[in-house]
Amino acid sequence: MKQTGALGDKVFRTILWIAATSILVLVAGIIVMMVQNSWPTITKFGIGLLFESEWAPAQERFGALPFIYGTVVSSILALVIAVPISLGIAIFLVEQAPIKLARPIAFMIELLAAIPSVVYGLWGIFVLAPFIREYLGPVLQETLGFLPFFQGRLTGIGLLTAGIILAIMVTPIITAVVRDVLEAVPTTQREAALALGATKWETTLIVLGNAAPGIAGAVVLGLGRAIGETMAVTMVIGNSPQITLSLFEPAYTIASVLAANFADATEEIYLSALIEIGLVLFLVTFVVNAFAKLLIMSVASRNTRQV
């Protein structure tokens, strides 16, 4: 019986070991495949492909700088909109809201994260884009038109629309992580602050200070989600390889250029350029999400030690 149990333990450990290492093998296989298929442009253009601004596949001119610019601007815009809203929701749910109210709100936020991105894209085309073109855009141009960010054509399709769509999509992620981080802060810290005469608002500030690394991790995690979003952005950003300061002008992101052009890439060099851009996107999102995970884990481990 003991030998049978020992054999069963070995088989069980082996199965778990294979399951765990299969993820590493899968990631390594993806990287190797992408490097192999993008090798023609890597050897021909090198890293210079990332700093060229002209995108003309017919002339074999591949510059990814407009896509990098569109990705950075749309992601930053999404965080500027989503982070304050997410923090407010998370603080309300953990520190202020009664349980009867907190649970349905948290449930609705989780439902937002489950909505397919194509649905957000359709909503952006038929609702958000006309709203920006007819209402929000004219107001911004009238009040802030002296800034280059709010100049240009008002079509409703462009960086601003993509940024708002991304903000809506990353808000549930940031909110959920920030809520978990705040809940991980020991209640003894809140009790100590209140015992010393701190108000509810001052106690919340203390909790936020202790959870700051985890909140930063949640923001970085939202950034990784915004960088990698594809379908919704492709539907509302306009898909034009240009670098412009105006948020009303169409643009491209790395993810959207892959979605919009991959089917047309019949030549090897064209396909290789797209895969190289995809490799850059993969590595960036991998590093960003890993960094976010480390920040969140640092809060959890610190609070565990304190308890």
C-alpha positions, -999 to +999 in steps of 0.1 A: +000+000+000+028+024+009+046+017-025+013+023-043+008+056-025+044+067-032+039+058-069+007+078-070+024+108-055+052+106-081+027+104-109+007+133-095+038+155-091+049+146-126+016+157-141+016+190-121+052+196-132+043+190-169+013+213-166+034+241-150+063+239-174+041+237-204+033+274-200+070+283-202+074+260-232+044+277-249+058+312-243+092+302-255+077+286-286+057+318-294+088+339-292+109+315-313+082+313-340+078+351-341+116+357-343+119+331-371+091+346-392+102+382-386+139+375-393+138+388-429+129+424-417+151+421-386+181+414-408+172+440-435+159+469-414+170+460-378+158+481-350+155+511-374+120+498-384+107+511-350+119+546-357+109+551-393+076+570-399+068+559-435+045+529-440+044+519-477+043+481-482+041+484-520+075+501-519+088+479-492+091+508-467+080+498-433+081+523-404+064+514-371+068+548-354+032+559-362+018+527-347+040+531-316+028+567-313-008+558-316-004+530-291+013+553-265-011+582-269-043+561-268-031+541-238-021+572-219-054+589-227-072+558-215-053+558-182-059+595-177-096+589-179-099+555-162-075+558-132-094+585-113-127+568-120-114+533-110-098+547-078-130+564-068-151+533-074-127+510-055-124+534-025-162+537-024-167+499-025-141+491+002-142+521+025-176+538+022-203+516+006-225+493+027-224+457+018-259+457+002-248+484-022-212+473-027-220+438-040-243+448-069-219+476-080-190+452-079-210+427-099-219+452-126-182+462-129-172+426-133-199+423-161-182+452-179-150+432-181-169+403-196-184+422-225-167+413-259-145+440-273-164+440-306-195+451-287-175+481-274-164+488-309-199+488-323-210+511-294-181+533-302-191+536-339-228+541-335-230+560-302-197+575-290-184+587-324-215+607-333-215+621-297-180+633-301-186+647-336-217+666-327-214+675-290-181+668-272-158+678-301-173+712-307-172+720-270-136+710-267-126+731-298-145+761-285-130+760-251-096+744-257-091+749-294-060+770-289-042+737-279-030+715-308-046+684-292-081+697-299-076+710-335-084+693-367-114+676-384-144+664-364-153+630-378-158+612-345-133+586-354-098+591-341-075+589-311-100+605-287-126+579-294-102+551-291-089+565-258-124+567-243-132+532-255-100+519-239-107+538-207-141+520-204-125+486-211-097+490-186-118+505-158-131+472-145-096+457-144-081+485-125-111+488-102-110+451-094-073+450-086-073+482-066-103+468-046-084+436-038-053+456-028-073+479-005-090+449+011-055+433+016-045+462+039-049+450+075-079+464+093-056+471+122-041+500+103-076+516+099-084+510+136-051+525+147-057+556+125-092+560+139-080+555+175-055+583+170-083+607+160-081+605+123-113+611+103-127+586+078-111+606+049-077+608+066-079+570+074-086+564+037-055+584+027-034+563+051-047+531+036-040+545+001-005+553+011+001+517+023-014+503-008+004+526-032+026+499-048-004+477-055-024+506-069+006+514-092+005+477-102-032+479-110-025+510-132+003+492-150-019+462-155-045+484-170-018+499-193-009+464-205-046+457-213-049+490-232-017+484-252-029+450-264-065+458-271-073+451-308-108+448-322-125+477-305-096+501-312-095+490-349-131+499-353-129+534-339-094+548-344-096+554-381-066+533-391-043+559-407-005+557-403+002+593-393+017+611-364-004+641-353-010+660-321-047+663-327-068+638-308-096+641-334-074+628-362-074+591-372-043+570-362-031+535-358-020+513-329+003+483-331-026+459-324-049+476-349-024+476-377-019+439-373-057+432-373-063+455-403-033+444-425-025+408-418-049+394-443-034+416-471+002+406-463+008+382-492+045+390-497+071+376-474+087+409-465+053+425-457+043+396-435+077+396-418+073+433-410+039+427-394+052+398-373+082+419-361+058+446-350+037+419-333+069+406-316+075+441-302+039+442-289+042+408-273+075+416-255+062+450-243+029+436-229+048+407-213+072+430-195+044+455-185+022+428-171+051+411-152+060+444-137+024+450-126+023+416-110+054+422-090+041+454-077+008+438-066+027+409-050+049+433-030+018+447-013+004+413-005+037+401+010+042+432+030+007+431+045+012+394+053+043+402+072+026+429+091-003+406+101 
